[in-house]
Amino acid sequence: YKGEVSFFNQAFETINYIKAFLEWESSSTSNMLSKQLAVEYDSGNFQFYILLFTDSSAALYNLKVEIKSQQSIQILNFTINSITSNPTQAKFNQICIPLLEKNIPLSIDFGIFTLSGQKLSYLELIQGSEVSLVIKPLPHIIDCYKLEIQNATFLTRLINENFIVPCDTSIYYDNNIGGYLITLIAWDKGFYELEVKLTWIFGLSDPLEPNIPIPISGHAEFRKSWSSLNSLRSNIANSKISVKVLEVSKKKVGVCKSASNNRGRWVNIPENENCYYPFCSGTRTHGVTRGFNSEFSPWVFVPENCYYHFFSNQEIEYCAKKLNISWISIFGDSQIREIAANLWSEFGNPDTSKFHFADFVINNTLRISYEFWHQFMECSPGIEPGRRFWLDKLLMERINIFGPSGVKAFKELEAYYEPKRCCFGGIPEWSGLEINSPSVVILNIATAYQSYMESIEATKSWFLNLRDFIKENEYNLKTKLIYYHSPCVHGQVHENTESLTTTRALVISKMAQEILEPIGVEFIDTINPTIAREEGSNDGLHYSASTHDRYWLGSTSYMLLQILLNVIFKDCSISN
């Protein structure tokens, strides 16, 4: 069944999310039942889809639509009578088949096995141990989808009410075991459920390659930008395996001083409890405890061998002064802009209206600036000449990373971009020459734009150019360099961005670390913390969203901010 409802009489400037629920009374139990529906929103209309529905004995249905805008949350109710009739085969073919039937293997075509090929429903582990399983295609599809089977991407996690634990899952098909290797890691005692999801087919394909990446956790017909991410359809059939972790003696851990390998888990700390050893220290900030829909979020990320300190606003200012950090400069795209916007929001003055360039000074103490790699506004996916490193180099030289190069770089940038301001959006009017150098520069390649516009080989070339640029000038380096990788991509958000996939994000993250860490660039691993937190993303790509007062919300994104602050300030805190 497919229905449409209009709400033109509702004045919504910005829709944060739309949720639709079908409610009905069960004829067999007299209980009220509810089913959340997939929603597509477009210019004052939304469509809801009911793909599988069996309670045909119910006589009356209520469609409840919850719409959260910048101004308020509205609840709209509509009565539906006609849904009880079974659809004709023609209607089913017209509406349901295009959404359900793709010429690719789906999650029901794979299974979870031991390395010896046995199925299992229960697993017992000792705390601190690891065990390997394998995701295999079922026999009936092996001859039908040979290429697709070897180009699938899966995400795996252990989950219960207290912990969410990402599991290492290979993105490469192993011919020796006939599938994809999973490594389960037992951190904390308890009973868990193993979840394994098929997320992409052809997830590694470059832009304009014949085999376009296909997201399994959602279809292109369902635009994720206006509804919560839902990947239930991608669960592997027998992946609901019970896992028991037995406790052994715990090892002592300290505050994290690095984030280059963030293997760990998410821990549920209730609202009425503060941070405590061995999970975190300090006091959770407002941002860390609020999801992007303003609801309370109890989840805190805790690495394997350490824990993170939560920096209050007072501590941020204190440590910035103590460590002589006066300016933090951030380069990237919308995924890292969240970090700057979160920090501005914590101090009550978020400038979230500017995507390409923004600058804010916290209480005359700490300057936070953000800048987009502007040349992306001129690029097209997969088309030469593509991205030009010399323009990115000028942006970095403009802020005197390697000494007083700002005047020359500023003049060259103005000469290049001034004629283009008439034709391309997003080219900033810089406030003028920079005299000082930032204390800290946080770099990100702009993973989202890079993924859907450039090949993996071109991406590697950019990192190599950045490495050479830093090495050539390392003796004049005036700032601390940090590479912040973008968090995990869980869904296709924007149109024509098929190559923006989980798989490519994982490859780019590993590539950046292997090239930049050996020359002294500190690496922030955001993939491991977010690969098991699809619920922490509001659209599959972003982890923070702006509210009506331009305050940014997103507990997972604010957790990433705190991870970054731990790397910048190390073990500085007022308590120390």
Steps between C-alpha positions, in 0.01 A plus 500: 500500500621850421334809641558871471418777748544874449562755774533825307318685778788425739773765507830317531815691409729202558400139557740318733327164465169335414378178657183317399329224698207281401288412805220245518318270741579134461184292452655198668642660816316838514838663559598821326784433258733743326736478202748770398490573128760613250444865407596705199471878537491752218387866497203484733394144417607167635435144389491201732560142394367180655696223334403198709177491695292202615231605750222519241230440759535845654223738397639845575849647488640824626802657333691714750763730355758670724674797339785673680589842364719779631194648671326204661385140479164453326285186521259445211240220501317353202244219487542234230222258406604352168824333595333176611434375146774282357684668211455356155794331334527794260523749788756280673711480186473874440582623852672233708715304256719798393575565868559141604658341196852598399725296273752450779541266797315617811547436870285185486758347264782485757560311822740498799721195550798383700831469315429128471170573325258431786196714579461609861241666723704541820858600573692530827812718538745588775538873568793636299494217246423502128323254269466497121190420295430528129218656296429266208265517203236226510537230231201609290659835399864404445461439126259791450695785659870412491622858448250655743584246773866601487415872521274513806546704819380394845487669841503292818445575868423339835218677683306489826337766718834601656755472218534542124817330375625537139655184357781496245353404161707460186391700196676249273371160393732216606504217244666265749205510740234581240378821663578798723683462830346639823697533824294526819669670794377439856541819707246480784310214662134441416264351244511655151332463166715490188371724220638468147373726222556508127544870423637540144556315176790635290587736785857552376407615148649831388277778358369425149606134512248256344411324827338782696497450879159387626397564863312207657407680823274729296386555146549810289120539499511574874689825545671474839537873553153527655463178695697305757746247365350150504705203388278219630456364150873426478527259795659168404245222547666294775714776650299525822749283687506507880846569643596465867815671627647362824683741733864467593722737698495858366813689402568858609457776244577874489388811311546476121784704352459377143208415273680338208351157569161544663401137542244489776129502579209726592392485864155589634534742794152596633392863519515513879861375510819692427822374343684239701809281467579312278262653243562877512595795719370854534137599445307421185412820319150588378594412143631153586172407668260625231420322175420690182128478586570657845432174686736381773784279377682286759779372273869574566783363286775321695814366326661166581798621704399843633207735559422856391473805722204733436612862477261762634497849346699624797763230446523572126585864574734402786697247295516726194663770713728258684625340177516832305240383248342815359368388159367168369453493121284228340490398131250257348133463405169466685607193700780687674314832502282332764797498738549876464124564527475280810781692668341834412165368625645399836603862552158629394580677175479256209552647154337218307373698203832485315606174340820614331669737744438597862702656782420536870698606808401344833494760777803680356701187581487240224437557128327219307494535120358264237564499125375284214727387214331747264609353168248217542236749386661486154551123480281230348505131596778313323573779248850634437679710608339413833641627824814716483727478802667836434173678586469309828864577570431873461216479754739347753775751419252788543489428874882481535532134593867511399583856587415835335361382165153648547541818291615323185243220536218748562581692184514182291169376641330832431638508145361149437163524676394862437385437138312189617290668767244585235449138399576266791350506848696450818809708423563709812572866539805458722525758775854587398857396557590258779802608702507224761518120466245261655607305805323191365392416143247220457494364147243286324507423128123569482425129488141535382583716196820306431316166504237583243716722277844339492644152454689314774820551299442879480432501874830326568674759281354782716631342820844449345505866391405606852774281646762647266378856570541445875838327470640776280411760762524304826781716639278810468189338644327746735203289603392156624349296216213258562321293237138440600340232291129530427269267694347193340253539211184295559277601211461680170381849591521732201405435140777400258741403779498125437874464568468646850500164680608335823753294307676796341504690831678206665760483222562877505539496880763225489680673212518833686641337813764296315627805308480779760579339838863413412581871445362607839142596416279387788209288379147500645319172433127576482411188299521250788281710733227555236495179296265341756295814569269542203233624743733791580469630144198707402526421128772240448777758443472770769499455877380845606207722400420867555195598709273804473740710709792372289628290791642178359389168649640150451640301792728283283646808331562667837675182618733535200563861604604383846734241343661781300535720810678213680755490218546879495522552877647157591482453881433866580197560720411722793501196730858423395 
